[in-house]
Amino acid sequence: MFYNAMKRKGWTPSEDDMAAVVTIHNTVNERAWREIMRWEAAHGGGEACGGPRLVKFRGRPQEYSPKARLLNLLGYKLPFDRHDWIVDRCGEEVRYVIDFYNAAPRSDMPVAMHLDVRPALDSAGAVWDRLRMQLGWVASGRWTRE
């Protein structure tokens, strides 16, 4: 099934490589979900209703997010893929944007990528969440080490 989806998107996968490709794909999706859960933790993690759950997702590889386009104007590379994930937060649907960027490979990590995961700016609450997360990052001093 994944093999056929890749072919529909114009990729030329080798059937022999599919086990490794699926493993990488699953690892990346799990990483994206962990990042979403960091955002959701600001809302109590949804424990009152069993926790956040993925409702649906949509791959949008040819549709760049406004942030990706802005960064590209500033000289950064465009992401190689984009997904929008809809998460149920105790009955409220929240859209997350995930931009996938290639990262420099390392000897211990030959396939490396950066995920930019954030709530879509669909509501005042999402704007507040992004501002609050950014301010927390600046206040932590982590920006000086990244």
C-alpha positions as CSV (number, residue, x, y, z in Angstrom):
1,M,0.0,0.0,0.0
2,F,2.8,2.5,0.9
3,Y,4.7,1.4,-2.2
4,N,1.7,2.3,-4.4
5,A,1.2,5.6,-2.6
6,M,4.9,6.5,-3.3
7,K,4.5,5.6,-7.0
8,R,1.3,7.8,-7.3
9,K,3.3,10.7,-5.9
10,G,6.0,10.3,-8.6
11,W,8.6,8.5,-6.6
12,T,10.4,5.5,-8.0
13,P,10.8,3.2,-4.9
14,S,12.5,-0.1,-5.0
15,E,10.4,-3.0,-3.5
16,D,13.6,-4.2,-1.9
17,D,14.0,-0.9,0.0
18,M,10.4,-0.7,1.2
19,A,11.1,-2.3,4.7
20,A,13.7,0.4,5.4
21,V,11.5,3.2,3.9
22,V,8.5,2.2,6.0
23,T,10.6,2.0,9.2
24,I,12.0,5.6,8.5
25,H,8.4,6.8,7.7
26,N,7.0,5.4,10.9
27,T,9.9,6.8,13.0
28,V,9.3,10.3,11.5
29,N,5.6,10.1,12.1
30,E,6.2,9.1,15.8
31,R,8.6,12.0,16.1
32,A,5.9,14.4,14.7
33,W,3.4,13.0,17.1
34,R,5.8,13.6,20.1
35,E,6.1,17.2,18.9
36,I,2.4,17.6,18.7
37,M,2.1,16.2,22.2
38,R,4.5,18.9,23.5
39,W,2.1,21.5,22.1
40,E,-0.9,19.6,23.6
41,A,0.7,19.5,27.0
42,A,0.1,23.3,27.2
43,H,-3.6,22.3,27.2
44,G,-3.3,19.6,29.9
45,G,-2.6,16.9,27.4
46,G,-6.3,16.1,27.0
47,E,-6.3,13.6,29.9
48,A,-9.9,14.4,30.8
49,C,-11.1,12.9,27.5
50,G,-8.5,10.1,27.0
51,G,-5.8,12.3,25.4
52,P,-5.5,13.9,22.0
53,R,-6.0,11.7,19.0
54,L,-5.3,12.0,15.3
55,V,-8.5,12.4,13.3
56,K,-7.0,12.7,9.8
57,F,-4.0,13.9,8.0
58,R,-3.3,15.2,4.5
59,G,0.0,15.3,2.6
60,R,0.5,18.6,0.8
61,P,4.0,18.3,-0.7
62,Q,3.4,21.0,-3.4
63,E,1.7,23.5,-1.1
64,Y,4.3,25.3,1.0
65,S,3.2,26.8,4.3
66,P,3.4,30.6,4.7
67,K,6.3,30.1,7.2
68,A,8.2,28.0,4.7
69,R,7.7,30.6,2.0
70,L,8.8,33.4,4.3
71,L,11.9,31.4,5.3
72,N,12.6,30.7,1.6
73,L,12.5,34.4,0.9
74,L,15.1,34.8,3.6
75,G,17.4,32.3,1.9
76,Y,16.5,29.0,3.5
77,K,15.6,25.9,1.5
78,L,11.9,24.9,1.0
79,P,10.7,21.7,2.8
80,F,10.6,18.5,0.8
81,D,7.2,17.7,2.2
82,R,4.3,19.1,4.2
83,H,1.5,17.4,6.2
84,D,-1.5,18.9,7.9
85,W,-2.7,16.7,10.8
86,I,-6.1,17.3,12.4
87,V,-6.0,16.4,16.1
88,D,-9.1,16.0,18.4
89,R,-8.5,17.9,21.6
90,C,-11.5,16.9,23.8
91,G,-14.0,17.5,21.0
92,E,-12.1,20.5,19.4
93,E,-10.4,19.9,16.1
94,V,-6.9,21.5,16.0
95,R,-4.9,21.6,12.7
96,Y,-1.1,21.2,12.9
97,V,1.3,22.0,10.1
98,I,4.4,19.8,9.7
99,D,7.1,20.9,7.4
100,F,9.8,18.3,6.6
101,Y,13.3,19.5,5.8
102,N,16.4,17.6,4.8
103,A,19.1,17.9,7.5
104,A,22.8,17.2,7.2
105,P,23.5,13.5,7.7
106,R,25.8,12.4,10.4
107,S,27.9,9.2,10.7
108,D,25.4,7.9,13.4
109,M,22.4,9.1,11.4
110,P,22.7,8.7,7.6
111,V,19.1,9.8,7.1
112,A,18.5,13.1,8.9
113,M,15.6,15.5,8.7
114,H,14.2,18.4,10.6
115,L,10.5,18.6,11.4
116,D,8.9,22.0,12.0
117,V,5.7,21.1,13.9
118,R,3.3,23.8,15.0
119,P,-0.4,24.6,15.3
120,A,-1.8,26.2,12.1
121,L,-2.7,29.8,12.7
122,D,-6.5,29.1,12.4
123,S,-7.6,30.7,15.6
124,A,-6.6,33.3,18.2
125,G,-5.8,30.3,20.5
126,A,-3.3,28.9,18.0
127,V,-1.6,32.3,17.7
128,W,-1.4,32.5,21.5
129,D,0.0,28.9,21.7
130,R,2.8,29.7,19.2
131,L,3.7,33.0,20.8
132,R,3.8,31.3,24.3
133,M,6.0,28.5,23.0
134,Q,8.4,30.9,21.3
135,L,8.6,33.1,24.4
136,G,9.3,30.0,26.5
137,W,12.1,29.0,24.1
138,V,13.7,32.4,24.3
139,A,13.4,32.6,28.0
140,S,15.0,29.2,28.4
141,G,18.2,30.3,26.7
142,R,18.1,27.2,24.4
143,W,18.2,29.5,21.4
144,T,21.8,30.3,22.3
145,R,22.8,26.6,22.0
146,E,20.8,25.7,18.8
